[in-house]
Amino acid sequence: MIGRQLTGWLRSLLVIGLSVLLMFIVTPMASATTQQELDDITELWQTSAHALNDINCASCHQNNETKEFVAVPDHETCRSCHEQAVDTFLLSKHGIRLLEGDSPLTPAMARLPMQHEAMQKQMNCNACHNVHSANTTEASVDACLTCHNDNHSLNYQNSRHAELFAASQELPRPGPGAVSCSTCHLPRVVHGQGDNAVVKVNHNNTYNLKPQDRMVGDVCMSCHGIEYSYNSIFDPELVEANFDRPPNLEMETFELMKAAEARRTGNTSE
């Protein structure tokens, strides 16, 4: 009981300290930031993964060397904790312009249909992640549909994958049974072995798009068999429908492989 009271007291003290820190660091922006906005930011932060890991305002809004206030932290600020995520993001269609020193990508530059309201949105870490709530559930689907307006993206909501995602809303990140846009386009990668193994997200959304079957090994076969996966990924109509039904395609390759295996083993009874 005493331990809980102490934890609660420390938590309250941290929130008070955060509020004071917020008032201090936003002084240069006082004319643009209201007290209500500061209160909303504090509320978002309080239940975030950042708060649980003692990442506060100064962690992102203060230059580590000069101690100067940073009004709008960029991806380099995120890199101080999320190096692998930033490195892979910069190799993606979303981030490659930043890697090359150009202005950020915007949906207006895209070849795919995009939401009209999002045309001038800049593609950086903040585009998908609310920096104060650090809610990866929102980043897994909602952030994608904020910009993408193509049939494949919009049809996700009608898919079995979307049903699994809706049934696994475990904040602050999706549960292990969830299948979201990011599950397939930002595959998880295991780094290290045994007790030192850490699962990280490959933020290069371009990586498993070409060749088309690269997604099979990285993503699809985590849940489905090899034939089901290939018959799905090479059916353009099913891809556009965002896999809202089982595949109808039957690739001849698998029948040829089975026949070759039967000849090799002498098992031709079937």
GROMACS elastic network, one bead per residue, 0.5 to 0.9 nm:
[ bonds ]
;  ai    aj funct       b0    kb
    1     4     6  0.51451   500
    1     5     6  0.62758   500
    1     6     6  0.86011   500
    2     5     6  0.50679   500
    2     6     6  0.60787   500
    2     7     6  0.85175   500
    3     6     6  0.50868   500
    3     7     6  0.60961   500
    3     8     6  0.85593   500
    4     8     6  0.60667   500
    4     9     6  0.84737   500
    5     8     6  0.50396   500
    5     9     6  0.60408   500
    5    10     6  0.85512   500
    6    10     6  0.61009   500
    6    11     6  0.84461   500
    7    10     6  0.51426   500
    7    11     6  0.60600   500
    7    12     6  0.86270   500
    8    12     6  0.61635   500
    8    13     6  0.85518   500
    9    12     6  0.51414   500
    9    13     6  0.61500   500
    9    14     6  0.85726   500
   10    14     6  0.60675   500
   10    15     6  0.86431   500
   11    14     6  0.50452   500
   11    15     6  0.62891   500
   11    16     6  0.86880   500
   12    15     6  0.51371   500
   12    16     6  0.62396   500
   12    17     6  0.85463   500
   13    16     6  0.51210   500
   13    17     6  0.60756   500
   13    18     6  0.85002   500
   14    18     6  0.59878   500
   14    19     6  0.86026   500
   15    19     6  0.62057   500
   15    20     6  0.86733   500
   15    42     6  0.77922   500
   15    46     6  0.74667   500
   16    19     6  0.51507   500
   16    20     6  0.63651   500
   16    21     6  0.86005   500
   17    20     6  0.51382   500
   17    21     6  0.60627   500
   17    22     6  0.85231   500
   18    22     6  0.59664   500
   18    23     6  0.85781   500
   18    42     6  0.74819   500
   18    56     6  0.71933   500
   18    57     6  0.72078   500
   19    22     6  0.50545   500
   19    23     6  0.63205   500
   19    24     6  0.86876   500
   19    38     6  0.79371   500
   19    39     6  0.79501   500
   19    42     6  0.70496   500
   20    23     6  0.52016   500
   20    24     6  0.63336   500
   20    25     6  0.88206   500
   21    25     6  0.60883   500
   21    26     6  0.84992   500
   21    57     6  0.71759   500
   21    58     6  0.77962   500
   22    25     6  0.53240   500
   22    26     6  0.60470   500
   22    27     6  0.85509   500
   22    38     6  0.70872   500
   22    42     6  0.83522   500
   22    57     6  0.68378   500
   22    58     6  0.87133   500
   23    26     6  0.56407   500
   23    27     6  0.64192   500
   23    30     6  0.86213   500
   23    35     6  0.86813   500
   23    38     6  0.79682   500
   24    27     6  0.56245   500
   24    28     6  0.88171   500
   25    28     6  0.73814   500
   25    29     6  0.84778   500
   25    57     6  0.81219   500
   25    58     6  0.79149   500
   25    61     6  0.74885   500
   25    62     6  0.81862   500
   25    69     6  0.63037   500
   25    70     6  0.84725   500
   25    71     6  0.83740   500
   26    29     6  0.51157   500
   26    30     6  0.60058   500
   26    33     6  0.75623   500
   26    38     6  0.89945   500
   26    69     6  0.81674   500
   26    71     6  0.75583   500
   27    31     6  0.84617   500
   27    33     6  0.89683   500
   28    31     6  0.80247   500
   28    69     6  0.83956   500
   28    71     6  0.82647   500
   29    32     6  0.53833   500
   29    33     6  0.61327   500
   29    71     6  0.77407   500
   30    33     6  0.52748   500
   30    34     6  0.72110   500
   31    34     6  0.76362   500
   33    36     6  0.83015   500
   33    37     6  0.63543   500
   33    38     6  0.71851   500
   34    37     6  0.51898   500
   34    38     6  0.64576   500
   34    39     6  0.87428   500
   35    38     6  0.50042   500
   35    39     6  0.61638   500
   35    40     6  0.86076   500
   36    40     6  0.61426   500
   36    41     6  0.85918   500
   37    40     6  0.50287   500
   37    41     6  0.61688   500
   37    42     6  0.86103   500
   38    41     6  0.50686   500
   38    42     6  0.61881   500
   38    43     6  0.86523   500
   39    42     6  0.50893   500
   39    43     6  0.62141   500
   39    44     6  0.87043   500
   40    43     6  0.51061   500
   40    44     6  0.62521   500
   40    45     6  0.86283   500
   41    44     6  0.51779   500
   41    45     6  0.61503   500
   41    46     6  0.86652   500
   41   132     6  0.62996   500
   41   133     6  0.81436   500
   42    45     6  0.51055   500
   42    46     6  0.61077   500
   42   132     6  0.79721   500
   43    46     6  0.53117   500
   43    47     6  0.73564   500
   43   132     6  0.88192   500
   43   133     6  0.84826   500
   44    47     6  0.63263   500
   44    48     6  0.67127   500
   44   132     6  0.57245   500
   44   134     6  0.85319   500
   45    48     6  0.51024   500
   45    49     6  0.82059   500
   45    50     6  0.71056   500
   45    51     6  0.60751   500
   45    56     6  0.82208   500
   45   131     6  0.86488   500
   45   132     6  0.50258   500
   45   133     6  0.52194   500
   45   134     6  0.79624   500
   46    49     6  0.87223   500
   46    50     6  0.83912   500
   46    51     6  0.57223   500
   46    52     6  0.80628   500
   46   132     6  0.88035   500
   46   133     6  0.80454   500
   47    50     6  0.82385   500
   47    51     6  0.65020   500
   47    52     6  0.73582   500
   47   133     6  0.71952   500
   47   172     6  0.84390   500
   48    51     6  0.52777   500
   48    52     6  0.64864   500
   48    53     6  0.87774   500
   48   132     6  0.72690   500
   48   133     6  0.50423   500
   48   134     6  0.58646   500
   48   135     6  0.71308   500
   48   172     6  0.70534   500
   49    52     6  0.50466   500
   49    53     6  0.62625   500
   49    54     6  0.87264   500
   49    55     6  0.83953   500
   49   133     6  0.77083   500
   49   134     6  0.64630   500
   49   135     6  0.80397   500
   49   172     6  0.71176   500
   50    53     6  0.51480   500
   50    54     6  0.62198   500
   50    56     6  0.70529   500
   50   132     6  0.80402   500
   50   133     6  0.79811   500
   50   134     6  0.70424   500
   51    54     6  0.50388   500
   51    55     6  0.54790   500
   51    56     6  0.65092   500
   52    55     6  0.75613   500
   53    56     6  0.87992   500
   54    59     6  0.89672   500
   55    58     6  0.80503   500
   55    59     6  0.58241   500
   55    60     6  0.81598   500
   56    59     6  0.53760   500
   56    60     6  0.73902   500
   56    61     6  0.88660   500
   57    60     6  0.58155   500
   57    61     6  0.57915   500
   57    62     6  0.78129   500
   58    63     6  0.82587   500
   58    64     6  0.89832   500
   58    69     6  0.83275   500
   59    62     6  0.63269   500
   59    63     6  0.84148   500
   59    64     6  0.82704   500
   59    77     6  0.87984   500
   60    63     6  0.77350   500
   60    70     6  0.75967   500
   60    72     6  0.88942   500
   60    73     6  0.63594   500
   60    77     6  0.63038   500
   60    78     6  0.77041   500
   61    68     6  0.83132   500
   61    69     6  0.57236   500
   61    71     6  0.62810   500
   61    72     6  0.73720   500
   61    73     6  0.63561   500
   61    77     6  0.86220   500
   62    65     6  0.87254   500
   62    66     6  0.82012   500
   62    67     6  0.54336   500
   62    68     6  0.55773   500
   62    70     6  0.54210   500
   62    71     6  0.85599   500
   62    73     6  0.88346   500
   63    66     6  0.55545   500
   63    68     6  0.52842   500
   63    69     6  0.64640   500
   63    70     6  0.65081   500
   63    77     6  0.87976   500
   64    67     6  0.55162   500
   64    68     6  0.80874   500
   65    68     6  0.81527   500
   66    69     6  0.88268   500
   67    70     6  0.89116   500
   70    73     6  0.60430   500
   73    76     6  0.77076   500
   73    77     6  0.57698   500
   73    78     6  0.78508   500
   74    77     6  0.54607   500
   74    78     6  0.68597   500
   74   124     6  0.76337   500
   74   125     6  0.75390   500
   74   126     6  0.82117   500
   75    79     6  0.61930   500
   75    86     6  0.67233   500
   75   124     6  0.67613   500
   75   125     6  0.60801   500
   75   126     6  0.84615   500
   76    80     6  0.69754   500
   76    83     6  0.88032   500
   76    86     6  0.78616   500
   77    80     6  0.57483   500
   77    81     6  0.80762   500
   77    82     6  0.89440   500
   78    81     6  0.59455   500
   78    82     6  0.57327   500
   78    83     6  0.74597   500
   78    85     6  0.87644   500
   78    86     6  0.72175   500
   78   125     6  0.78930   500
   79    84     6  0.77717   500
   79    85     6  0.76437   500
   79    86     6  0.57771   500
   79    87     6  0.80025   500
   80    83     6  0.62985   500
   81    84     6  0.88871   500
   82    85     6  0.53749   500
   82    86     6  0.62536   500
   82    87     6  0.86311   500
   83    86     6  0.53094   500
   83    87     6  0.60553   500
   83    88     6  0.86530   500
   84    87     6  0.51287   500
   84    88     6  0.61803   500
   84    89     6  0.84378   500
   84   200     6  0.77519   500
   84   201     6  0.81534   500
   84   202     6  0.78123   500
   84   203     6  0.85230   500
   85    88     6  0.54373   500
   85    89     6  0.60381   500
   85    90     6  0.87075   500
   85   200     6  0.76731   500
   85   201     6  0.65625   500
   85   202     6  0.64816   500
   85   203     6  0.57759   500
   85   204     6  0.85767   500
   86    90     6  0.61678   500
   86    91     6  0.88481   500
   86    95     6  0.88237   500
   86   125     6  0.81686   500
   86   203     6  0.74453   500
   87    90     6  0.53876   500
   87    91     6  0.68621   500
   87   203     6  0.81576   500
   87   204     6  0.85946   500
   88    91     6  0.52578   500
   88    92     6  0.67950   500
   88    95     6  0.86429   500
   88   201     6  0.86866   500
   88   202     6  0.58935   500
   88   203     6  0.50685   500
   88   205     6  0.86753   500
   89    92     6  0.52977   500
   89    93     6  0.82871   500
   89    94     6  0.70488   500
   89    95     6  0.55058   500
   89    96     6  0.77916   500
   89   124     6  0.86775   500
   89   125     6  0.84860   500
   89   202     6  0.75628   500
   89   205     6  0.76815   500
   90    93     6  0.79873   500
   90    94     6  0.73485   500
   90    97     6  0.78362   500
   90    98     6  0.67109   500
   90    99     6  0.55202   500
   90   100     6  0.89355   500
   90   203     6  0.82344   500
   90   204     6  0.73052   500
   91    94     6  0.80873   500
   91    95     6  0.61936   500
   91    96     6  0.53245   500
   91    99     6  0.74294   500
   91   203     6  0.82858   500
   91   204     6  0.57411   500
   91   205     6  0.86151   500
   91   206     6  0.80280   500
   91   207     6  0.85601   500
   92    95     6  0.52496   500
   92    96     6  0.55987   500
   92   203     6  0.71747   500
   92   205     6  0.56067   500
   92   206     6  0.53140   500
   92   207     6  0.73433   500
   93    96     6  0.55835   500
   93    97     6  0.79049   500
   93   105     6  0.81782   500
   93   204     6  0.75636   500
   93   205     6  0.70752   500
   93   206     6  0.61416   500
   94    97     6  0.76248   500
   94    98     6  0.86798   500
   94   104     6  0.80936   500
   94   105     6  0.62577   500
   94   106     6  0.84688   500
   94   123     6  0.58479   500
   94   124     6  0.74325   500
   94   204     6  0.81201   500
   94   205     6  0.77718   500
   94   206     6  0.86014   500
   95    98     6  0.54604   500
   95    99     6  0.65548   500
   95   100     6  0.89816   500
   95   104     6  0.71872   500
   95   105     6  0.71194   500
   95   123     6  0.68322   500
   95   124     6  0.67978   500
   95   204     6  0.83674   500
   96   100     6  0.62910   500
   96   101     6  0.87267   500
   96   102     6  0.86147   500
   96   104     6  0.84313   500
   96   105     6  0.81959   500
   97   100     6  0.50709   500
   97   101     6  0.62872   500
   97   102     6  0.50174   500
   97   103     6  0.63571   500
   97   104     6  0.58066   500
   97   105     6  0.63234   500
   98   101     6  0.50414   500
   98   102     6  0.54330   500
   98   103     6  0.63339   500
   98   104     6  0.56937   500
   98   105     6  0.79493   500
   98   124     6  0.84442   500
   99   102     6  0.75147   500
  100   103     6  0.88943   500
  101   104     6  0.87885   500
  102   105     6  0.85529   500
  103   106     6  0.89547   500
  103   122     6  0.85868   500
  104   122     6  0.55479   500
  104   123     6  0.56721   500
  104   124     6  0.70110   500
  105   108     6  0.83048   500
  105   109     6  0.68484   500
  105   110     6  0.83733   500
  105   120     6  0.88916   500
  105   121     6  0.82190   500
  105   122     6  0.58269   500
  105   123     6  0.52949   500
  105   124     6  0.82182   500
  106   109     6  0.56415   500
  106   110     6  0.72884   500
  106   118     6  0.81966   500
  106   119     6  0.62534   500
  106   120     6  0.54706   500
  106   121     6  0.54129   500
  106   123     6  0.59463   500
  107   110     6  0.51700   500
  107   111     6  0.85756   500
  107   112     6  0.86281   500
  107   113     6  0.86272   500
  107   114     6  0.61787   500
  107   115     6  0.79988   500
  107   116     6  0.87650   500
  107   118     6  0.65563   500
  107   120     6  0.64308   500
  107   121     6  0.66334   500
  107   122     6  0.77783   500
  107   123     6  0.81390   500
  107   147     6  0.66816   500
  107   148     6  0.82014   500
  108   111     6  0.84052   500
  108   114     6  0.75214   500
  108   116     6  0.85332   500
  108   118     6  0.80345   500
  108   120     6  0.62520   500
  108   121     6  0.83818   500
  109   119     6  0.81244   500
  110   113     6  0.74558   500
  110   114     6  0.74937   500
  111   114     6  0.85003   500
  112   148     6  0.76212   500
  112   149     6  0.76671   500
  112   150     6  0.63994   500
  113   116     6  0.89385   500
  113   147     6  0.87167   500
  113   148     6  0.65673   500
  113   149     6  0.51170   500
  113   150     6  0.51409   500
  113   151     6  0.86959   500
  114   117     6  0.86211   500
  114   118     6  0.73180   500
  114   119     6  0.70469   500
  114   145     6  0.89172   500
  114   146     6  0.85624   500
  114   147     6  0.53627   500
  114   150     6  0.68989   500
  115   118     6  0.54684   500
  115   119     6  0.67069   500
  115   145     6  0.81492   500
  115   146     6  0.68100   500
  115   147     6  0.50844   500
  115   148     6  0.60655   500
  115   149     6  0.54157   500
  115   150     6  0.89772   500
  116   119     6  0.55658   500
  116   120     6  0.89172   500
  116   147     6  0.81312   500
  116   149     6  0.88375   500
  117   120     6  0.79124   500
  117   121     6  0.85535   500
  117   146     6  0.84578   500
  117   147     6  0.80921   500
  118   121     6  0.52816   500
  118   122     6  0.88579   500
  118   146     6  0.68468   500
  118   147     6  0.55656   500
  118   148     6  0.88981   500
  119   122     6  0.86181   500
  119   147     6  0.75913   500
  121   127     6  0.73039   500
  121   147     6  0.83700   500
  122   126     6  0.85865   500
  122   127     6  0.66283   500
  123   126     6  0.76155   500
  123   127     6  0.54568   500
  123   128     6  0.81057   500
  124   127     6  0.53318   500
  124   128     6  0.75869   500
  124   129     6  0.89994   500
  125   128     6  0.60535   500
  125   129     6  0.60752   500
  125   130     6  0.86092   500
  125   131     6  0.82015   500
  126   130     6  0.60055   500
  126   131     6  0.61423   500
  127   130     6  0.76608   500
  127   139     6  0.88414   500
  127   143     6  0.73290   500
  128   131     6  0.89561   500
  128   136     6  0.86281   500
  128   138     6  0.79474   500
  128   139     6  0.51159   500
  128   140     6  0.82537   500
  128   142     6  0.84510   500
  128   143     6  0.50192   500
  128   144     6  0.73158   500
  129   132     6  0.85274   500
  129   133     6  0.81791   500
  129   134     6  0.60511   500
  129   135     6  0.67786   500
  129   136     6  0.68235   500
  129   138     6  0.75573   500
  129   139     6  0.55154   500
  129   143     6  0.76249   500
  130   133     6  0.56408   500
  130   134     6  0.54445   500
  130   135     6  0.65767   500
  130   136     6  0.84978   500
  130   138     6  0.82584   500
  130   139     6  0.79007   500
  131   134     6  0.53193   500
  131   135     6  0.82900   500
  132   135     6  0.83815   500
  133   136     6  0.88038   500
  133   172     6  0.85570   500
  134   138     6  0.89095   500
  134   139     6  0.87057   500
  134   172     6  0.76462   500
  135   138     6  0.57795   500
  135   139     6  0.67215   500
  135   171     6  0.73534   500
  135   172     6  0.53142   500
  135   173     6  0.64123   500
  136   140     6  0.59971   500
  136   171     6  0.80841   500
  136   172     6  0.63698   500
  136   174     6  0.71071   500
  137   140     6  0.51638   500
  137   141     6  0.71689   500
  137   142     6  0.80972   500
  137   169     6  0.74815   500
  137   170     6  0.80859   500
  137   171     6  0.67912   500
  137   172     6  0.65660   500
  137   174     6  0.53450   500
  137   180     6  0.88861   500
  138   141     6  0.59889   500
  138   142     6  0.51824   500
  138   143     6  0.61745   500
  138   144     6  0.89771   500
  138   173     6  0.84964   500
  139   142     6  0.60617   500
  139   144     6  0.71897   500
  139   182     6  0.80258   500
  140   143     6  0.66964   500
  140   144     6  0.71718   500
  140   173     6  0.87623   500
  140   174     6  0.80007   500
  140   180     6  0.58101   500
  140   181     6  0.59026   500
  140   182     6  0.50859   500
  140   183     6  0.76191   500
  141   144     6  0.53077   500
  141   145     6  0.64081   500
  141   146     6  0.87224   500
  141   180     6  0.59964   500
  141   181     6  0.55674   500
  141   182     6  0.70682   500
  142   145     6  0.52324   500
  142   146     6  0.61387   500
  143   146     6  0.51531   500
  143   147     6  0.72705   500
  143   148     6  0.89515   500
  144   147     6  0.58565   500
  144   148     6  0.59884   500
  144   153     6  0.80168   500
  144   181     6  0.73791   500
  144   182     6  0.85601   500
  145   148     6  0.50033   500
  145   149     6  0.68620   500
  145   153     6  0.69113   500
  145   154     6  0.72661   500
  146   149     6  0.82378   500
  148   151     6  0.89727   500
  148   153     6  0.63489   500
  148   154     6  0.77571   500
  149   152     6  0.84011   500
  149   153     6  0.64738   500
  149   154     6  0.62817   500
  150   153     6  0.55197   500
  150   154     6  0.62391   500
  150   155     6  0.85870   500
  150   240     6  0.87229   500
  151   154     6  0.51534   500
  151   155     6  0.58539   500
  151   156     6  0.86554   500
  151   240     6  0.59737   500
  151   241     6  0.70390   500
  151   242     6  0.81757   500
  152   155     6  0.53728   500
  152   156     6  0.66973   500
  152   239     6  0.66405   500
  152   241     6  0.57492   500
  152   242     6  0.52330   500
  152   243     6  0.89258   500
  153   156     6  0.55450   500
  153   157     6  0.82435   500
  153   181     6  0.81782   500
  153   240     6  0.81770   500
  153   241     6  0.86818   500
  153   242     6  0.71936   500
  154   157     6  0.64614   500
  154   158     6  0.82735   500
  154   241     6  0.87062   500
  154   242     6  0.83371   500
  155   158     6  0.54307   500
  155   159     6  0.68232   500
  155   240     6  0.75664   500
  155   241     6  0.56236   500
  155   242     6  0.55777   500
  155   243     6  0.85803   500
  155   244     6  0.78865   500
  156   159     6  0.52489   500
  156   160     6  0.83814   500
  156   161     6  0.73324   500
  156   162     6  0.62010   500
  156   180     6  0.84789   500
  156   181     6  0.79349   500
  156   241     6  0.76103   500
  156   242     6  0.54129   500
  156   243     6  0.79934   500
  156   244     6  0.78248   500
  157   160     6  0.84487   500
  157   161     6  0.82028   500
  157   162     6  0.54652   500
  157   163     6  0.79875   500
  157   242     6  0.87239   500
  158   161     6  0.83816   500
  158   162     6  0.67829   500
  158   163     6  0.81010   500
  158   241     6  0.84557   500
  158   242     6  0.80642   500
  158   244     6  0.64233   500
  159   162     6  0.53121   500
  159   163     6  0.67645   500
  159   241     6  0.80809   500
  159   242     6  0.64626   500
  159   243     6  0.62788   500
  159   245     6  0.75871   500
  160   163     6  0.50298   500
  160   164     6  0.64135   500
  160   165     6  0.86952   500
  160   179     6  0.88074   500
  160   243     6  0.77127   500
  160   244     6  0.60938   500
  160   245     6  0.78235   500
  161   164     6  0.51805   500
  161   165     6  0.62733   500
  161   166     6  0.87271   500
  161   178     6  0.75331   500
  161   179     6  0.51734   500
  161   180     6  0.66929   500
  161   181     6  0.89523   500
  161   242     6  0.87740   500
  161   243     6  0.81269   500
  161   244     6  0.80791   500
  162   166     6  0.61107   500
  162   167     6  0.85759   500
  162   178     6  0.81313   500
  162   179     6  0.67103   500
  162   180     6  0.66718   500
  162   181     6  0.89670   500
  163   166     6  0.51552   500
  163   167     6  0.62398   500
  163   168     6  0.87757   500
  163   178     6  0.85682   500
  163   179     6  0.84736   500
  164   167     6  0.51409   500
  164   168     6  0.63762   500
  164   177     6  0.66092   500
  164   178     6  0.53084   500
  164   179     6  0.61057   500
  164   180     6  0.84607   500
  165   168     6  0.52353   500
  165   169     6  0.67587   500
  165   174     6  0.75215   500
  165   175     6  0.81647   500
  165   177     6  0.72267   500
  165   179     6  0.52282   500
  165   180     6  0.61016   500
  166   169     6  0.59834   500
  166   178     6  0.75663   500
  167   170     6  0.89734   500
  167   177     6  0.83472   500
  167   178     6  0.74894   500
  168   174     6  0.64121   500
  168   175     6  0.53321   500
  168   176     6  0.77608   500
  168   177     6  0.63240   500
  168   178     6  0.55058   500
  168   179     6  0.89024   500
  169   172     6  0.86204   500
  169   173     6  0.77275   500
  169   174     6  0.57162   500
  169   175     6  0.64765   500
  169   178     6  0.78405   500
  170   173     6  0.59313   500
  170   174     6  0.52601   500
  170   175     6  0.52998   500
  171   174     6  0.63337   500
  171   175     6  0.79745   500
  174   177     6  0.80154   500
  174   178     6  0.60105   500
  174   179     6  0.85489   500
  174   180     6  0.85937   500
  175   178     6  0.55253   500
  175   179     6  0.89979   500
  176   179     6  0.83732   500
  178   183     6  0.79544   500
  179   182     6  0.79162   500
  179   183     6  0.55952   500
  179   184     6  0.76622   500
  180   183     6  0.50458   500
  180   184     6  0.70183   500
  180   185     6  0.88263   500
  181   184     6  0.57952   500
  181   185     6  0.61574   500
  181   186     6  0.79037   500
  182   187     6  0.70013   500
  182   203     6  0.87891   500
  182   205     6  0.83680   500
  183   186     6  0.57866   500
  183   187     6  0.56361   500
  183   188     6  0.74973   500
  183   219     6  0.75524   500
  184   187     6  0.57581   500
  184   188     6  0.89666   500
  184   205     6  0.89232   500
  184   208     6  0.85703   500
  184   215     6  0.74270   500
  184   218     6  0.83793   500
  184   219     6  0.58263   500
  184   220     6  0.76934   500
  185   202     6  0.86798   500
  185   203     6  0.82568   500
  185   204     6  0.80778   500
  185   205     6  0.51947   500
  185   206     6  0.76688   500
  185   207     6  0.82199   500
  185   208     6  0.69897   500
  185   209     6  0.79220   500
  185   215     6  0.82454   500
  185   219     6  0.84942   500
  186   201     6  0.61944   500
  186   202     6  0.52721   500
  186   203     6  0.53224   500
  186   204     6  0.65492   500
  186   205     6  0.54658   500
  186   206     6  0.87142   500
  186   207     6  0.85608   500
  186   208     6  0.84669   500
  187   200     6  0.85954   500
  187   201     6  0.59628   500
  187   202     6  0.56465   500
  187   203     6  0.78361   500
  187   204     6  0.88338   500
  187   205     6  0.84550   500
  187   208     6  0.84622   500
  187   215     6  0.87753   500
  187   218     6  0.67449   500
  187   219     6  0.64957   500
  188   199     6  0.62661   500
  188   200     6  0.55946   500
  188   202     6  0.61048   500
  188   218     6  0.83653   500
  188   219     6  0.85037   500
  189   198     6  0.82762   500
  189   199     6  0.55360   500
  189   200     6  0.53171   500
  189   201     6  0.60413   500
  189   202     6  0.66535   500
  189   218     6  0.87373   500
  190   193     6  0.80790   500
  190   197     6  0.64050   500
  190   198     6  0.56700   500
  190   200     6  0.63323   500
  190   201     6  0.87579   500
  191   196     6  0.81647   500
  191   197     6  0.55080   500
  191   198     6  0.51659   500
  191   199     6  0.61052   500
  191   200     6  0.71492   500
  192   195     6  0.83863   500
  192   196     6  0.56193   500
  192   198     6  0.63020   500
  192   199     6  0.87186   500
  193   196     6  0.54244   500
  193   198     6  0.79939   500
  194   197     6  0.54288   500
  195   198     6  0.85139   500
  201   204     6  0.88484   500
  202   205     6  0.75673   500
  202   207     6  0.86342   500
  203   206     6  0.86846   500
  203   207     6  0.88929   500
  204   207     6  0.56410   500
  204   208     6  0.84226   500
  205   208     6  0.70861   500
  205   209     6  0.77163   500
  206   209     6  0.55840   500
  206   210     6  0.75040   500
  207   210     6  0.68032   500
  207   211     6  0.88059   500
  207   214     6  0.82966   500
  207   215     6  0.87300   500
  208   211     6  0.70591   500
  208   212     6  0.71908   500
  208   213     6  0.78755   500
  208   214     6  0.52114   500
  208   215     6  0.50234   500
  208   216     6  0.87148   500
  208   218     6  0.76588   500
  208   219     6  0.88878   500
  209   212     6  0.54640   500
  209   213     6  0.78940   500
  209   214     6  0.69312   500
  209   215     6  0.67610   500
  210   213     6  0.73966   500
  210   214     6  0.67093   500
  210   215     6  0.84246   500
  211   214     6  0.56559   500
  211   215     6  0.83082   500
  212   215     6  0.67059   500
  212   216     6  0.83044   500
  212   233     6  0.72735   500
  212   234     6  0.76628   500
  213   216     6  0.53001   500
  213   217     6  0.75860   500
  213   229     6  0.88447   500
  213   230     6  0.71176   500
  213   233     6  0.68621   500
  213   234     6  0.78566   500
  214   217     6  0.60136   500
  214   218     6  0.66021   500
  214   219     6  0.85133   500
  215   218     6  0.51159   500
  215   219     6  0.53888   500
  215   220     6  0.64170   500
  215   221     6  0.87053   500
  215   233     6  0.82359   500
  216   219     6  0.55749   500
  216   221     6  0.58443   500
  216   222     6  0.86082   500
  216   226     6  0.75774   500
  216   229     6  0.60399   500
  216   230     6  0.68266   500
  216   233     6  0.75732   500
  217   220     6  0.63913   500
  217   221     6  0.57304   500
  217   222     6  0.77902   500
  217   226     6  0.84670   500
  217   229     6  0.89247   500
  218   221     6  0.71785   500
  218   222     6  0.75214   500
  219   222     6  0.55825   500
  219   223     6  0.78905   500
  220   223     6  0.59810   500
  220   224     6  0.58225   500
  220   225     6  0.79793   500
  220   226     6  0.82038   500
  220   228     6  0.88544   500
  220   229     6  0.58350   500
  220   230     6  0.87708   500
  220   233     6  0.88464   500
  221   225     6  0.56866   500
  221   226     6  0.62776   500
  221   228     6  0.87940   500
  221   229     6  0.66342   500
  222   225     6  0.83726   500
  224   227     6  0.83419   500
  224   228     6  0.63115   500
  224   229     6  0.61052   500
  225   228     6  0.53774   500
  225   229     6  0.60784   500
  225   230     6  0.87164   500
  226   229     6  0.50947   500
  226   230     6  0.61672   500
  226   231     6  0.84729   500
  227   230     6  0.52743   500
  227   231     6  0.59093   500
  227   232     6  0.83779   500
  227   250     6  0.82508   500
  227   251     6  0.80967   500
  227   254     6  0.72903   500
  228   231     6  0.52651   500
  228   232     6  0.61394   500
  228   233     6  0.87195   500
  228   246     6  0.80455   500
  228   247     6  0.68983   500
  228   250     6  0.88936   500
  229   232     6  0.52025   500
  229   233     6  0.61569   500
  229   234     6  0.86567   500
  229   247     6  0.85775   500
  230   233     6  0.52387   500
  230   234     6  0.60972   500
  230   235     6  0.85296   500
  230   249     6  0.89506   500
  230   250     6  0.89625   500
  230   251     6  0.78364   500
  231   234     6  0.57492   500
  231   235     6  0.64706   500
  231   247     6  0.59677   500
  231   248     6  0.73932   500
  231   249     6  0.52540   500
  231   250     6  0.59885   500
  231   251     6  0.62448   500
  232   235     6  0.54344   500
  232   236     6  0.83753   500
  232   238     6  0.65718   500
  232   239     6  0.71943   500
  232   243     6  0.73245   500
  232   246     6  0.75751   500
  232   247     6  0.51845   500
  232   248     6  0.79821   500
  232   249     6  0.71773   500
  233   236     6  0.74367   500
  233   238     6  0.77374   500
  233   239     6  0.64664   500
  233   243     6  0.87949   500
  233   247     6  0.88879   500
  234   237     6  0.89776   500
  234   238     6  0.83663   500
  234   239     6  0.78322   500
  234   249     6  0.81267   500
  234   251     6  0.88172   500
  235   238     6  0.53348   500
  235   239     6  0.62321   500
  235   240     6  0.87670   500
  235   247     6  0.76160   500
  235   248     6  0.82837   500
  235   249     6  0.65891   500
  236   239     6  0.50162   500
  236   240     6  0.61759   500
  236   241     6  0.85851   500
  237   240     6  0.51534   500
  237   241     6  0.62118   500
  237   242     6  0.86374   500
  237   243     6  0.88296   500
  238   242     6  0.61828   500
  238   243     6  0.52582   500
  238   244     6  0.72554   500
  238   245     6  0.75531   500
  238   246     6  0.85249   500
  238   247     6  0.71205   500
  238   248     6  0.87821   500
  239   243     6  0.57858   500
  239   244     6  0.87824   500
  240   243     6  0.76341   500
  241   244     6  0.59296   500
  241   245     6  0.84195   500
  242   245     6  0.86160   500
  243   246     6  0.71012   500
  243   247     6  0.79305   500
  245   248     6  0.87774   500
  247   250     6  0.80910   500
  250   253     6  0.86861   500
  250   254     6  0.82191   500
  250   255     6  0.88031   500
  251   254     6  0.61163   500
  251   255     6  0.75233   500
  252   255     6  0.52806   500
  252   256     6  0.63105   500
  252   257     6  0.86935   500
  253   256     6  0.51487   500
  253   257     6  0.61954   500
  253   258     6  0.86959   500
  254   258     6  0.61398   500
  254   259     6  0.85582   500
  255   258     6  0.50823   500
  255   259     6  0.61588   500
  255   260     6  0.85674   500
  256   259     6  0.50919   500
  256   260     6  0.61157   500
  256   261     6  0.86001   500
  257   260     6  0.50372   500
  257   261     6  0.61303   500
  257   262     6  0.85687   500
  258   261     6  0.50885   500
  258   262     6  0.61347   500
  258   263     6  0.86731   500
  259   262     6  0.50512   500
  259   263     6  0.62833   500
  259   264     6  0.86322   500
  259   268     6  0.80381   500
  260   263     6  0.51735   500
  260   264     6  0.61790   500
  260   265     6  0.87458   500
  261   265     6  0.61922   500
  261   266     6  0.82820   500
  261   267     6  0.81901   500
  262   265     6  0.53248   500
  262   266     6  0.56831   500
  262   268     6  0.53728   500
  262   269     6  0.85750   500
  262   270     6  0.87043   500
  263   266     6  0.50045   500
  263   267     6  0.65487   500
  263   268     6  0.64797   500
  264   267     6  0.78505   500
  265   268     6  0.82373   500
  266   269     6  0.86094   500
  267   270     6  0.76598   500
